[in-house]
Amino acid sequence: MKKVLVTIFQLSVTIGVLYWVYHDPNRRAQMVEALRNAEYRWVLMAMLAYLVVEAAAAFRWNVLLKVQNIHLSVPRLLGLFFIGLFYNQFLPGGTGGDIIKSYYLLKETPNKKAGALLAVVFDRFIGLVALVALTATLIALRYDFLAQKPDTRNLLWLLLVLLSASVAFLVATFVISGFKLFHYFPAHFPGRDKLIEIFAAYHLYARHWRATLVAFGASIVAHLATFTAFLFSAYALGVRVPLLDFFAIMPVERTISALPISFAGIGLREKVLQIMLNGLCGVPEAKAILIGSLSFVIILVCCLPGAFVYLFYKPSGAAERVKLREMEEEVVTLEHELGEPE
């Protein structure tokens, strides 16, 4: 029931915000005109940029798997990666793909279940660290630019709150893990098992710091390539914004659209870009909104191969295709096993 209510809430927010940004008939007419005059060679360039995102993220995951001494063939590695990529876009919450990827990875590596799960956990974790680092750098470089209008300043402050929360989370988990404070938490304390995972990941990947730095670098490349895909979408619509200014805006969009209050960030993405690009760069509202929607469509197209891979993928282990709920239960069971004291 909780998941149903969350999904209903996300869909309600998505529909409401989409109506908010698309209800004006004059604005819709401007969007149609912008699409009619679009330079579609830049759409192709945006797709190529997002393929760089996928390549960097797949490389990062492979590096993290090798730290766990998990070696998959390239076809199986890419198959699992694209399945996760597809479901992260199409399932509510943004973590369904991690569940499915974890489940099939556990079936591929039945003797290394803990390592397989930790690689998935740390993959998302290192991506967060890289985004925090990029965001802090870009804000430091372009704070005055981002804060020059009241509406954009409000979004910037929201970003700073979320950034501070992320940093606090990273510091707290580091302290709790470093001093093994989770041993003092009750067995059923919310999040205790996750802290056990993070503790194990911290210590393992700290010992393999060179591989961790490589994974961090791959994360930076993935984020910058994502920004570039959005920039090329803007170029396709005839919008020219200075590179550093556009990249400074992107962490605001990426962070706010990642909040689990809308379905896959739909609506939030368009509204944030409408406020930021129009207020700071003078981009017409219709085009600013359309940049968000066009970029999302490009991402979906690049993730679609995961659906075909999932239809034909057969794990090397004796695993049958099961429901998402059963996948979640198996992954949660392993997380609980990791959380048991030694």
LINFEN-V63649 format. One record per residue. N is the residue number from 1. RES is the residue in three letters. PSI is psi in radians with two decimals (* if undefined). Layout:
# LINFEN-V63649
N | RES | PSI
N | RES | PSI
This chain:
# LINFEN-V63649
1 | MET | -0.68
2 | LYS | -0.77
3 | LYS | -0.66
4 | VAL | -0.79
5 | LEU | -0.70
6 | VAL | -0.76
7 | THR | -0.75
8 | ILE | -0.73
9 | PHE | -0.80
10 | GLN | -0.76
11 | LEU | -0.65
12 | SER | -0.78
13 | VAL | -0.76
14 | THR | -0.86
15 | ILE | -0.74
16 | GLY | -0.80
17 | VAL | -0.67
18 | LEU | -0.71
19 | TYR | -0.69
20 | TRP | -0.78
21 | VAL | -0.35
22 | TYR | -0.01
23 | HIS | -0.42
24 | ASP | 2.03
25 | PRO | -0.59
26 | ASN | -0.69
27 | ARG | -0.70
28 | ARG | -0.67
29 | ALA | -0.67
30 | GLN | -0.63
31 | MET | -0.76
32 | VAL | -0.74
33 | GLU | -0.70
34 | ALA | -0.69
35 | LEU | -0.64
36 | ARG | -0.59
37 | ASN | 0.17
38 | ALA | 2.60
39 | GLU | 1.74
40 | TYR | -0.17
41 | ARG | -0.52
42 | TRP | -0.47
43 | VAL | -0.75
44 | LEU | -0.72
45 | MET | -0.66
46 | ALA | -0.70
47 | MET | -0.71
48 | LEU | -0.68
49 | ALA | -0.70
50 | TYR | -0.47
51 | LEU | -0.55
52 | VAL | -0.69
53 | VAL | -0.86
54 | GLU | -0.71
55 | ALA | -0.75
56 | ALA | -0.72
57 | ALA | -0.69
58 | ALA | -0.72
59 | PHE | -0.75
60 | ARG | -0.81
61 | TRP | -0.67
62 | ASN | -0.71
63 | VAL | -0.78
64 | LEU | -0.60
65 | LEU | -0.70
66 | LYS | -0.55
67 | VAL | -0.62
68 | GLN | 0.13
69 | ASN | 0.63
70 | ILE | 2.07
71 | HIS | 1.92
72 | LEU | 2.64
73 | SER | 2.71
74 | VAL | -0.78
75 | PRO | -0.73
76 | ARG | -0.68
77 | LEU | -0.85
78 | LEU | -0.63
79 | GLY | -0.86
80 | LEU | -0.71
81 | PHE | -0.81
82 | PHE | -0.56
83 | ILE | -0.83
84 | GLY | -0.70
85 | LEU | -0.78
86 | PHE | -0.84
87 | TYR | -0.44
88 | ASN | -0.51
89 | GLN | -0.58
90 | PHE | -0.18
91 | LEU | 2.46
92 | PRO | 2.52
93 | GLY | -0.45
94 | GLY | 0.07
95 | THR | -0.01
96 | GLY | -0.63
97 | GLY | -0.62
98 | ASP | -0.67
99 | ILE | -0.85
100 | ILE | -0.74
101 | LYS | -0.73
102 | SER | -0.80
103 | TYR | -0.89
104 | TYR | -0.57
105 | LEU | -0.65
106 | LEU | -0.63
107 | LYS | -0.55
108 | GLU | -0.50
109 | THR | 1.14
110 | PRO | -0.40
111 | ASN | -0.03
112 | LYS | 0.81
113 | LYS | -0.74
114 | ALA | -0.78
115 | GLY | -0.69
116 | ALA | -0.77
117 | LEU | -0.72
118 | LEU | -0.59
119 | ALA | -0.70
120 | VAL | -0.75
121 | VAL | -0.84
122 | PHE | -0.46
123 | ASP | -0.81
124 | ARG | -0.64
125 | PHE | -0.81
126 | ILE | -0.52
127 | GLY | -0.69
128 | LEU | -0.77
129 | VAL | -0.75
130 | ALA | -0.71
131 | LEU | -0.71
132 | VAL | -0.77
133 | ALA | -0.78
134 | LEU | -0.76
135 | THR | -0.81
136 | ALA | -0.71
137 | THR | -0.83
138 | LEU | -0.65
139 | ILE | -0.73
140 | ALA | -0.64
141 | LEU | -0.59
142 | ARG | 0.55
143 | TYR | -0.84
144 | ASP | -0.69
145 | PHE | -0.78
146 | LEU | -0.46
147 | ALA | 0.24
148 | GLN | -0.29
149 | LYS | 2.58
150 | PRO | -0.79
151 | ASP | -0.75
152 | THR | -0.58
153 | ARG | -0.65
154 | ASN | -0.74
155 | LEU | -0.65
156 | LEU | -0.75
157 | TRP | -0.65
158 | LEU | -0.74
159 | LEU | -0.75
160 | LEU | -0.65
161 | VAL | -0.81
162 | LEU | -0.66
163 | LEU | -0.75
164 | SER | -0.70
165 | ALA | -0.69
166 | SER | -0.77
167 | VAL | -0.74
168 | ALA | -0.70
169 | PHE | -0.79
170 | LEU | -0.76
171 | VAL | -0.78
172 | ALA | -0.80
173 | THR | -0.60
174 | PHE | -0.78
175 | VAL | -0.84
176 | ILE | -0.72
177 | SER | -0.77
178 | GLY | -0.67
179 | PHE | 0.12
180 | LYS | 0.70
181 | LEU | -0.31
182 | PHE | -0.36
183 | HIS | -0.36
184 | TYR | -0.11
185 | PHE | 2.54
186 | PRO | 2.70
187 | ALA | -0.57
188 | HIS | 0.34
189 | PHE | 2.27
190 | PRO | 2.21
191 | GLY | -0.01
192 | ARG | -0.76
193 | ASP | -0.65
194 | LYS | -0.66
195 | LEU | -0.62
196 | ILE | -0.78
197 | GLU | -0.86
198 | ILE | -0.71
199 | PHE | -0.85
200 | ALA | -0.73
201 | ALA | -0.79
202 | TYR | -0.90
203 | HIS | -0.68
204 | LEU | -0.86
205 | TYR | -0.35
206 | ALA | -0.63
207 | ARG | -0.50
208 | HIS | 1.06
209 | TRP | -0.49
210 | ARG | -0.79
211 | ALA | -0.64
212 | THR | -0.70
213 | LEU | -0.67
214 | VAL | -0.76
215 | ALA | -0.68
216 | PHE | -0.78
217 | GLY | -0.70
218 | ALA | -0.60
219 | SER | -0.71
220 | ILE | -0.78
221 | VAL | -0.76
222 | ALA | -0.77
223 | HIS | -0.78
224 | LEU | -0.63
225 | ALA | -0.59
226 | THR | -0.81
227 | PHE | -0.71
228 | THR | -0.66
229 | ALA | -0.73
230 | PHE | -0.69
231 | LEU | -0.74
232 | PHE | -0.54
233 | SER | -0.68
234 | ALA | -0.75
235 | TYR | -0.67
236 | ALA | -0.52
237 | LEU | 0.19
238 | GLY | 0.29
239 | VAL | 2.20
240 | ARG | 2.00
241 | VAL | 2.41
242 | PRO | 2.42
243 | LEU | -0.89
244 | LEU | -0.66
245 | ASP | -0.78
246 | PHE | -0.77
247 | PHE | -0.54
248 | ALA | -0.52
249 | ILE | -0.55
250 | MET | -0.70
251 | PRO | -0.54
252 | VAL | -0.85
253 | GLU | -0.82
254 | ARG | -0.71
255 | THR | -0.80
256 | ILE | -0.69
257 | SER | -0.30
258 | ALA | -0.19
259 | LEU | 2.37
260 | PRO | 0.85
261 | ILE | -0.08
262 | SER | 2.88
263 | PHE | 1.94
264 | ALA | 0.44
265 | GLY | 0.10
266 | ILE | 2.34
267 | GLY | -0.94
268 | LEU | -0.73
269 | ARG | -0.84
270 | GLU | -0.72
271 | LYS | -0.74
272 | VAL | -0.79
273 | LEU | -0.59
274 | GLN | -0.81
275 | ILE | -0.83
276 | MET | -0.86
277 | LEU | -0.64
278 | ASN | -0.79
279 | GLY | -0.60
280 | LEU | -0.53
281 | CYS | 0.00
282 | GLY | 0.33
283 | VAL | 2.30
284 | PRO | 2.44
285 | GLU | -0.71
286 | ALA | -0.77
287 | LYS | -0.65
288 | ALA | -0.77
289 | ILE | -0.76
290 | LEU | -0.54
291 | ILE | -0.75
292 | GLY | -0.81
293 | SER | -0.74
294 | LEU | -0.73
295 | SER | -0.71
296 | PHE | -0.73
297 | VAL | -0.71
298 | ILE | -0.75
299 | ILE | -0.75
300 | LEU | -0.76
301 | VAL | -0.71
302 | CYS | -0.39
303 | CYS | -0.25
304 | LEU | -0.59
305 | PRO | -0.47
306 | GLY | -0.55
307 | ALA | -0.76
308 | PHE | -0.66
309 | VAL | -0.76
310 | TYR | -0.67
311 | LEU | -0.58
312 | PHE | -0.04
313 | TYR | 2.33
314 | LYS | 2.00
315 | PRO | 2.65
316 | SER | -0.43
317 | GLY | 3.08
318 | ALA | 1.25
319 | ALA | 2.32
320 | GLU | 2.71
321 | ARG | 2.22
322 | VAL | 3.03
323 | LYS | 2.73
324 | LEU | -0.68
325 | ARG | -0.73
326 | GLU | -0.63
327 | MET | -0.82
328 | GLU | -0.73
329 | GLU | -0.69
330 | GLU | -0.73
331 | VAL | -0.72
332 | VAL | -0.67
333 | THR | -0.77
334 | LEU | -0.71
335 | GLU | -0.70
336 | HIS | -0.68
337 | GLU | -0.68
338 | LEU | -0.52
339 | GLY | -0.15
340 | GLU | 2.39
341 | PRO | 2.59
342 | GLU | *
